[in-house]
């Protein structure tokens, strides 16, 4: 929701999504807030702006290229992970688009490379190291006491605004 709020605040109304994940649950986790935010803003959902692809950088490249070649291309693209966004950045460059002047990109995961790309990638992080440690602690406790009740651990996400996003071109 924070990603969508941010992009909408920058004036973006044609926001594309590329997703290539192992399971549809993760995709739905990202698509549901996308759809809800557009609906709340009174912006019709354009299914042509939602592209499912594979999980590789090349898949991100091809999916983004298809969006960027639309007659009415998006002004921003959300990639469900940083690897897809790397391919998306390359597709924009190959088509002669400037990021973020012509197109903005946001993704998820904040892999170390995200801060070293040109431009630096706006992304969302969930502190995977702390989450992994907590999951390991819960696993050890469950091994020692198998009857422990299920636990739900919420890890807050944080939007890291960098150079790959800017105001929507008009």
N, C-alpha and C positions, 0 to 999 in steps of 0.2 A: 504494500500500500504506500509505503514511504517513497519508493521509486516512482510510482505513478503520480503521487502528489507533487514530487519534485519536477518531473517532466511537464506536467500540466501547468505548474507555476511558471515554467519557462515559456509557455505559450504553445507547446506541442499538442496537436490534435490528431495527427496521423502518426500513431505509434505502432510500430511493427514488433513482433515477437518471433524469435527463432528458438526452438527447443529441440534438443536431441539428447535424451536421457534414457537410462536403462529401464525405468518404469514410468508408467503414466501417472503414478501418484505424485511424484516430484513435479512433473509438468503441470498437473492440476493445481498443485500448491502455488505455482507461479501464475498460472492462467486465470485462476479464480479472482485474485485481487485485481488483475489487469481488466477483466471484464466488468467487475463491480465498480472500479474507478471510472471507467468510460461511461458506464450506465449512470452513475451518480453525477457525472459532469454533463450529462445529456448528449454524449457523443455516441452515435451509432457504432456498433461493433462491425468491422469490415473483416470478414473471414479471409480475404485475400492478404491481409496483413499478418496472419498467423501461419507460420511455416514450421512443420515438423521435419526434422532432419536427423542424421546420425550424430554421434557424439564427438567427431573429430574436428580439427581445425579446418580441414578441407570441406567438411560438411557445413561448417559455419560460413565459410567463404561462399559456397554455392547457394546456400539458403539466403544469405544477405544479398548476394548478387541478384537473385531473382526478385527480391523486394526492391532493390535500388533501380532495377530496370523497368519497374511498373510505370505506366504513363503518369500516374499520380503517386509518386513514391512517398514513403513515410519521411517525416522530419526527424524521427528518433527510432532507434531499434533497441529492444531489450533482448539480450542473449541470456539463456538460463545458466550459462557458466562462462568463465573467462576464456576457456579454449575456443569456444564458438565465437566469442567476441574478437579474438585475435584474427581469426579468419575473416570476420566481418570488417574489421579495420582495413585489411588487405584488399578486400573487394571494393571498398569505398575508394581507396587510393588508385586501384587499377581503373576505376571508372572516372577518375579525375575529380573526385569530390573531396572537399576539405572538411576535416573534422576539427572542431564542432561547428564551423561556419555553415556548412551545407547539410550536415547530418550529425546527430548526437548518438552516442552509444553508452549503454549501461549494462553491466553484467553482474554475476554473482560469484563468490568464492574468495576474491582477493588473493589469488596466487601471487607469489613473490614477483613474478614477471610483470604483473599489472602496473606496478609503480615505475617500470623501466621502459614501457612501450612509448612510442611517439605517435600520438599524444598519450599521456598517462591515462589509464583506464578508470573511469568512474565505476565503482563496484560496491557490492554488499558483502560484508563479512559476518560470520557467526562464531568466531573464536573456536575453531575446530579443536585446537589443542586442549583447551579447558573442557570442552564437551566430551572429548575422547577420554580424558582422565576420569571424569565423573562416571562415564559409562563403564569404565574398567572397575572403578570402586564398587559400583552397583553389581557388576558381574561377580566380583569376588565375594561380596556379601551374600549374593544369591547362592553361590556354590556352598558357602558355609551354612546358610540357613535357607534351604530350598522353598520353604513355605512363605517367605517374605511376600508381601503384596506388591503388585506392579507399581512402578514409580514413573511419573511423567516429569521429565526435566525440561524446562523451557529455557532456551538459549536466545537471548535477544539479538536481533540482527541490527547492524549499524551500516548506514549508507556512508561511503567514503567518496566525497565529491572531488574529482580530479579534472583533468583537461579534456576529456572526451565528450563532455556535455556543455551545451550553451543554449542561448535563446533560439527558439524556432525561427527559421528563415521565413521571411514574408515576401 
